[in-house]
Amino acid sequence: MSLRREPVPFAFLAEADRFRSNVTPPPPEPLSAGRIAGRCLLGLTIVAGLVGSLVLGIPALTVPDSPTGTQQSQVAHDR
């Protein structure tokens, strides 16, 4: 077990110091046109789903003006 000057809460953090390397990872590959189009379509699908849920959900949250509420208030005023 190695001696450390400060306590480390997790063992894998203490072990991480040993596995450092000077090898740089390869550069990322450029994105192809198909991959860019796929990501755009996925983003548009997610946005369309959120907008659709708002369009369908907002009318369900509104309180309708029902005639039963006015009848109850008239009964209370007549007494």
C-alpha positions in Angstrom: 0.0 0.0 0.0 1.4 3.4 -1.0 1.8 6.1 1.6 -0.1 9.3 0.8 0.0 12.7 2.4 -3.7 13.3 2.3 -6.7 10.9 2.6 -8.4 9.9 -0.6 -12.1 9.0 -0.3 -12.1 6.4 -3.1 -9.6 3.8 -3.9 -9.8 4.2 -7.7 -8.7 7.8 -7.3 -5.6 6.8 -5.4 -4.8 4.1 -8.1 -5.4 6.6 -11.0 -2.0 8.2 -10.4 -0.2 5.1 -11.5 -1.7 4.7 -14.9 -0.9 8.1 -16.5 0.6 7.9 -19.9 2.4 10.2 -22.3 0.7 8.7 -25.3 -1.7 11.1 -26.9 -5.0 9.7 -28.2 -5.7 9.8 -32.0 -7.5 12.9 -33.3 -11.3 12.4 -33.7 -12.5 11.5 -37.1 -14.4 14.2 -39.0 -18.1 13.8 -39.1 -19.6 12.6 -42.4 -22.6 14.3 -44.0 -24.8 11.3 -43.1 -23.9 11.5 -39.4 -24.5 15.3 -39.3 -27.9 14.8 -41.0 -28.8 12.0 -38.6 -28.0 14.2 -35.6 -30.0 17.1 -37.0 -33.0 14.8 -37.6 -32.7 13.4 -34.1 -32.6 17.0 -32.7 -35.6 18.0 -34.8 -37.6 14.9 -33.6 -36.9 15.7 -30.0 -37.9 19.4 -30.4 -41.0 18.4 -32.4 -42.0 16.0 -29.6 -41.6 18.7 -26.9 -43.6 21.3 -29.0 -46.3 18.7 -29.7 -46.7 17.8 -26.0 -47.1 21.5 -25.2 -49.7 22.0 -28.0 -51.7 19.0 -26.7 -51.0 19.7 -23.0 -51.8 23.4 -22.7 -55.5 23.1 -23.6 -55.9 20.2 -21.1 -54.6 22.5 -18.3 -57.1 25.3 -19.0 -60.2 25.6 -16.8 -63.3 25.6 -19.0 -66.1 28.0 -18.2 -68.8 25.6 -17.3 -72.5 26.6 -16.7 -72.7 24.4 -13.6 -70.4 26.8 -11.7 -72.7 29.7 -12.5 -75.7 27.8 -11.3 -74.1 27.0 -8.0 -73.2 30.7 -7.5 -76.8 31.8 -8.3 -78.2 29.4 -5.6 -75.9 30.9 -3.1 -77.0 34.4 -3.9 -80.7 33.5 -3.8 -80.5 32.4 -0.1 
